[in-house]
Every structure is written in C-alpha cells, then in structure tokens.
C-alpha cells in the first residue's frame, strides 16, 4: 500500500506541475493580449488624430476578415432590409 501512496503522490506532483505550467502560460498570453489591445487602441487614436474615423476603420477591418461571397451576401441582406424599411440609398 505504501507503493500506491508514493505513486499517487508522484502523480499528484506531476499533475500539479502541469497545471501550474498551463496557468502560467495562460497568464502570460493574457498579458500579451492586453499589451496588443493597448497597441491597437494607440493605432486607432493615431488614425483619429490624422483625421480618420475609427468607427469606419473598425468596420473595414471587420469586412476584410470576411471572404467576398460572405460580404456580398451580407450586403444583399442589408439592402433588402433597408428597402423593406424605406431606407434606400
């Protein structure tokens, strides 16, 4: 029974070490994410100071993430909904 206790303690130490490593990696990534978010905010502030509209820039970034077919589908739906509401261009 003593061998079983030793094996359980050894496994627990290994598991605890893995858990600690995972938590520390997550914490580092969260810090990096925060730093990147601050950098992005700074770029938007710079763009605004130059005269660009940050809201429109965010929309463009969002649109560029989509493929052409997805963008076209959304545009068609938007036009349909706007026409139904009498909000044509």
N, C-alpha and C positions, 0 to 999 in steps of 0.2 A: 504493500500500500504506500510505502514511503516513496518508491519509484514513481508511482502515479502522481503523488503530490508534487514531486520535483518536476515531472513533465508538464503538469498543469501550470506551475509557477513559471517555468521556462516559456511556455506558450503564451502565457499572460504577459510576460515581459516583452516578447516579440510583438504581440498584438498591440500592446501599449506603445511600443516604439513606432510601429507603422501608423497608428492613429495620430501620434504626435507629429510625425513627419507630414502626414496628409493635412492636418490642421495648419501647420506652419506654412506649407505650400499655398493653401487657400488664403491665409493671411497676407502672404507676400503678393499674391495675384490681386487681392482686394486693394492693397496699397498701390500697385501698378495701375489698376483700373482707375483709382481716384486721381492719380497723377495725370493719366491720359485724359480724363474728363476735364481736369483743370486746363490742360493744354488746349483741348478743343474749345473750351469756353473762351480762352485767350484769343484764339484764332477768330472766333465769331466777333469778339469785341474789336479786334483789329479791323475786320471786314466792315463792321458798323462804322468805325471811325473813318474809314475810307469812303463811306457813302453807300455801301451795300446793305440791303435789307436782310438781316439774319434769318427772319422767318422764311423768306423766299429761298435763301441758301439752304436751309434745313430741308425744305421741300425738294429742291433739286438733288440734294444728296440722297434723299429717300427714293426719288424717282430713278436715279442712276443705279440703285441696287436692284431694280426690277428689270426683267427682260422685256424686250419690245412688245411681245404678244400680251404680256400681263398689263403693261402700261396702256396699250391700245384698248384692252378690254375695260379697264377702269375708266379711261377717257370716254368710251362709248356709254358706259353706265352713267357717268356723271352728266353727260349731255342729255341722256334720256330723262334722268331725274329732274334736271334743270328745266327741260322743255315741259315736263309734266307740271312743274310749278310756275310756268310762265317766266322763267328767268333766262331766256335765250340771250346769246351774245349779240 
